[in-house]
Amino acid sequence: DWSSDVCSSDLKTDIVDAGSQWADIKALRFRKFKMKDDPSGLLQLGVVAQEVEETSPGLVEEHLDRDAEGNDLGTTTKSVKTSILLMKAAVALQEAMARIEKLEAEVALLKGN
């Protein structure tokens, strides 16, 4: 539920800065794929839960598969917690922006600007 990730700060406690997410995001392998239940559908962009699980197991959850009546099918499906993935990506983007700005300042200094 996206709304639970962006709720007001007056509902939160123990607020601290996030640590680096650079390595976690860098390790992800983004893929293009079609869904098995829609093989003629458009290619989608995303990640594969089993691959994400290798480097960031906390981003993956497993659900029991159920039929239309809610009966347990005896199998499970893994999925990626995309709202957390997006937050990690935003932190990594901020890190990248800071690195770029630092490099731009260093280049400007070297050029004498």
N, C-alpha and C positions, 0 to 999 in steps of 0.2 A: 504494500500500500504506500504509494508515493507520499501522501499527505503526512504519514507518520515520520517521514524523514526530514520534513521541512517545517516542523511545528515551531511555534514561538519559543524564544529563549527562556521565557519565564516558566516553562515546563521542564527545563533541563537543569542538571546539576553537574558538578565536577567537570566544567568546561575547560579544555586545554587545547593547544594547537595540535593539529594532526601531524603525525610523523611523515617521513618521505614515502611516497607511493610510486616513485620512479621505477624501481626494479620490478614491482608487481605488474605495472602497466606495460613496461617494456617486454616482459615475459609472455604477454598474451599474444596469441596467434589469431588474427582476424581472418575469417573465411567467408566465402560466398557459398551458398548451398540452397537446395530446395527441400521442402518438408516432405517426408515420406507419404503423408496423407494427401499431398497436393503436388504430385510429380510433374504436372504440366504447368504449375504456377511459376511465378517470377522468381529469379534468384534473389536471395536475401543476404544481407550482410550481418555478420555477428560472430559469436564465439561458440565453440563446442564445449559443453559442460565437462565432459571427461578430460579434455585438454586443460581447461581452466583449473580443474581439481588437482592436477599435477603440481602446480605452482602456488595456487591460492585456494586451498580446500574450503576455507571459510566463505567463499563466494558461491559455493554449490550446495544445493539442498536436494533431497530425494523424496519423491512422493509415491505413494501406492497408486498403481493404476486401477481404475474402476470403470466398469461398463456404465451404460446410460442409466441403469437402475441403481447404481452405487455399489454393486457387488465387487469385492476384491478380485482382481484378475490374476493375482499371484506374481505380478511383475512390478517393477518400479521404473520411474523415469526421473532422470536428473535434470535440474534446471539451474540457471545462473541467476543469482540475486542481482538483477540489473540496476536497481536503485542504488545499491552499494557500489557496484561497478562504476556507475556514473559519478558518484562522489569521489571515488579513488581517481578516476580520470581527471576530474576537475582539479584535485590537489596536484596531480602530476603536471597538468597544464600550467598551473601557477608556478611550479618549480621550473618548468621549461621557460616560461616568460621571464622569471628572475635571472636564469642563466643567460638568456639572450640579451637582456638589458645590461647585464654585467659585461658581456662580451662587446656589445655595442659601445659602451662607455670606454672600455679598454682600447678598442679600435680607434675611436675618436681621439683619445689621448695620444696614441701612437702617431696618428695623422697630424696632430697638432691643432685640432679643431676645438 
